[in-house]
């Protein structure tokens, strides 16, 4: 899979899959899902090819969104649930996401501990038969192999305004 990255100066580059830009650990401690999330470096943001919103994403997002399978048993897709976490540059009152035409609120109170962090869950997620279909092995097990990603649309409500952005987010095998 190829993804597009745009810098603040308007430079566009193609990047290979597997972009990891370091930990997002901060003082005060974050849960492991927050610590593993990549950080957008030097004004670049990851967007779906053909999506003309890199500048808007750069203005709203402080880091790459994290999308991971969220079942109680490690590496299981049996519950067909994913978690999505986003970090914003400024506090917001509400964030809503859409994956595969289904909207859901990023309103998990435990994971959304700060006004610029939001997380929520989508179930059913379509891990067996939807846009997020993964190449499961041994029935309900997936270990993150394969290029699976989601086109995510975000609505960010802050200061009486709602802004939208679309980003391409890789699916990870684990959450939390």
C-alpha positions as CSV (number, residue, x, y, z in Angstrom):
1,X,0.0,0.0,0.0
2,X,1.2,3.5,-0.8
3,X,0.2,6.5,1.2
4,X,0.5,10.2,0.5
5,X,2.2,12.6,2.9
6,X,2.0,16.4,2.5
7,X,4.2,18.9,4.3
8,X,3.2,22.3,5.6
9,X,5.0,23.8,2.6
10,X,2.8,21.9,0.2
11,X,5.4,19.3,-0.8
12,X,3.9,15.9,-1.5
13,X,5.7,12.6,-1.2
14,X,4.8,9.0,-1.5
15,X,5.7,6.8,1.4
16,X,5.8,3.0,1.8
17,X,3.5,1.2,4.2
18,X,4.8,0.8,7.7
19,X,5.4,4.5,8.5
20,X,6.2,4.7,12.2
21,X,7.3,8.0,13.5
22,X,8.1,7.3,17.2
23,X,6.3,7.2,20.5
24,X,3.8,9.7,21.8
25,X,4.7,9.2,25.4
26,X,4.0,12.2,27.6
27,X,4.3,13.1,31.2
28,X,1.5,11.9,33.4
29,X,1.4,8.5,31.7
30,X,-0.9,7.3,28.9
31,X,-2.4,3.9,28.3
32,X,-0.4,1.7,26.0
33,X,-2.6,2.4,23.0
34,X,-1.8,6.0,23.4
35,X,1.9,5.4,23.9
36,X,2.1,3.3,20.7
37,X,0.4,5.8,18.4
38,X,2.7,7.5,15.8
39,X,3.3,11.2,15.8
40,X,2.9,13.4,12.7
41,X,6.3,14.8,12.1
42,X,7.2,18.3,10.9
43,X,3.9,19.3,9.5
44,X,3.0,16.2,7.6
45,X,-0.2,14.2,7.7
46,X,-1.2,10.9,6.2
47,X,-4.2,10.9,3.9
48,X,-5.9,8.6,1.5
49,X,-4.6,8.8,-2.1
50,X,-6.9,11.2,-3.9
51,X,-8.1,12.9,-0.8
52,X,-7.5,16.6,-1.0
53,X,-7.5,17.4,2.7
54,X,-3.8,17.2,4.0
55,X,-3.8,20.9,5.1
56,X,-7.0,20.5,7.0
57,X,-5.8,17.3,8.7
58,X,-2.6,19.0,9.6
59,X,-4.5,21.9,11.3
60,X,-6.7,19.6,13.3
61,X,-4.6,16.5,14.2
62,X,-1.6,16.4,16.5
63,X,-0.7,12.9,15.7
64,X,-1.6,9.9,13.5
65,X,-4.9,8.3,14.5
66,X,-4.6,4.8,15.9
67,X,-7.0,2.0,14.8
68,X,-6.7,-1.4,16.4
69,X,-8.7,-4.6,16.8
70,X,-10.3,-4.4,20.3
71,X,-11.3,-7.9,21.4
72,X,-10.7,-9.3,24.9
73,X,-8.5,-12.2,23.7
74,X,-5.2,-11.0,22.1
75,X,-5.1,-11.4,18.3
76,X,-8.8,-12.5,18.1
77,X,-11.2,-10.9,15.7
78,X,-14.2,-12.9,17.1
79,X,-15.8,-9.9,18.7
80,X,-15.6,-7.9,15.4
81,X,-14.7,-4.6,17.2
82,X,-12.1,-1.9,16.6
83,X,-11.0,1.1,18.6
84,X,-10.1,4.4,17.1
85,X,-8.1,7.0,18.9
86,X,-7.3,10.6,17.7
87,X,-5.2,13.4,19.2
88,X,-6.1,17.0,18.4
89,X,-4.0,20.1,18.4
90,X,-6.7,22.0,20.4
91,X,-9.4,20.9,22.8
92,X,-12.7,19.9,21.3
93,X,-16.2,19.2,22.8
94,X,-17.0,16.2,20.6
95,X,-15.5,14.0,17.9
96,X,-17.4,11.6,15.6
97,X,-15.9,9.2,13.1
98,X,-17.2,7.3,10.1
99,X,-15.7,4.0,8.8
100,X,-17.3,2.1,5.9
101,X,-20.4,4.4,6.0
102,X,-21.0,3.8,9.7
103,X,-20.7,6.7,12.2
104,X,-19.7,6.3,15.8
105,X,-18.8,8.7,18.7
106,X,-15.3,8.9,20.1
107,X,-16.6,9.2,23.6
108,X,-14.9,6.5,25.7
109,X,-14.5,8.3,29.0
110,X,-11.4,6.2,30.1
111,X,-9.5,6.7,26.8
112,X,-10.7,10.3,26.3
113,X,-9.1,11.6,29.5
114,X,-8.0,15.0,28.1
115,X,-9.9,17.5,25.9
116,X,-7.6,16.9,23.0
117,X,-7.7,13.0,23.1
118,X,-10.7,11.1,21.9
119,X,-11.3,7.3,21.5
120,X,-14.3,5.2,20.6
121,X,-15.3,1.8,19.3
122,X,-17.1,0.4,16.2
123,X,-18.9,-2.9,16.4
124,X,-19.5,-4.7,14.2
125,X,-16.4,-3.5,12.4
126,X,-16.5,-5.8,9.3
127,X,-13.3,-7.7,10.2
128,X,-14.6,-10.8,8.4
129,X,-16.8,-9.4,5.6
130,X,-16.6,-5.6,5.4
131,X,-14.1,-3.0,4.3
132,X,-11.8,-3.9,7.2
133,X,-11.7,-7.6,6.3
134,X,-8.5,-9.1,7.6
135,X,-6.7,-12.3,6.4
136,X,-7.5,-14.3,9.5
137,X,-5.6,-17.5,10.3
138,X,-6.8,-20.4,12.4
139,X,-10.4,-19.3,12.5
140,X,-10.6,-16.0,14.5
141,X,-6.9,-15.1,14.8
142,X,-5.1,-12.2,13.1
143,X,-1.6,-11.1,13.8
144,X,-1.5,-7.9,11.8
145,X,-0.1,-9.4,8.6
146,X,-1.5,-7.8,5.4
147,X,-2.2,-4.3,4.4
148,X,-5.5,-3.4,5.9
149,X,-6.5,0.2,6.4
150,X,-9.6,2.3,6.7
151,X,-10.7,5.6,5.2
152,X,-11.8,7.5,8.2
153,X,-13.9,10.6,8.2
154,X,-13.7,12.7,11.4
155,X,-16.1,15.5,12.6
156,X,-14.4,17.7,15.2
157,X,-16.7,20.0,17.2
158,X,-15.0,22.9,19.0
159,X,-15.9,26.5,19.7
160,X,-19.3,26.3,18.1
161,X,-17.9,25.0,14.8
162,X,-17.6,21.5,13.3
163,X,-14.7,20.7,11.0
164,X,-14.3,17.5,9.0
165,X,-11.3,15.7,7.7
166,X,-10.6,12.4,5.9
167,X,-7.6,10.3,6.7
168,X,-6.4,6.8,5.7
169,X,-5.6,4.9,8.9
170,X,-3.8,1.5,9.0
171,X,-5.5,-1.2,11.1
172,X,-3.3,-2.7,13.9
173,X,-3.8,-6.1,15.5
174,X,-4.0,-4.8,19.0
175,X,-5.7,-2.1,21.1
176,X,-4.7,-1.2,24.7
